Amino acid sequence: MAYRDDSADAIEAVTAEGTLRAELGPRIVKLTVASRTLHIVDEMATLIEHRRKDKRQSFKIAGRLITARDVPHEDFGIWLELPGGVRRIFGVEPVNLLEPEGLPALATLDRLAHRVRAHLGAYARDIRRAFEIGRGLDKVLVADRGDRFLVYARRLFRDRARLVLEVHDDGCIVIHDAGRRQELTVRSRFGITVIGDFIRFAAPDGRDLGRVAIPWIAPEDRLELARRIGQLVDAEPVGIAVAYP
């Protein structure tokens, strides 16, 4: 169960790794679960792995600090914008929802995540909300700026995800691939399909306009990402077609 200690301004939630405790102050956020602690104080974020001798990593918050929920797994993560991309510096998974305590535990995690997101809102700057898709290091981050999505995906042997796609609500799609920038326009959800590891963008007559590789996530997660993109460029209910190479 979650509780709030008004004197300490703390809230707890049960996760798959144990109890996650969030302590919220005027200039500090402290998140602790299992053998990990994340301190956010002013413009510094410090991740501590509690071992026989603590291991610390400190990051200057020069870019955006973004809180995200997983779709559809309900994970909770915190991402930091660094030179060359974004890195997930902290995250937890919910209790298995099939367990008897699964849904009550998820409700407490929802409340905790909401409070942490509100507390860190200024660090997110122009990002209204964010969601992540996938598992482990291979998660994709989608940051919503209101008029566009910024999609970040990790490449093999990289510790951070880089910007691979911008999706504007007017149908403008910008693909970033190894330093190259391709711009195209898709105004219909039917112009967005999934082919293998790729999300494909097509013209009304079926011509291939461009593709972006989103590897390392499950096929159903790639379909969900394509569906979200379709929702942004087309106000009608979204249905994604699946094509096979």
Disulfide bonds with the S-S distance in Angstrom:
none
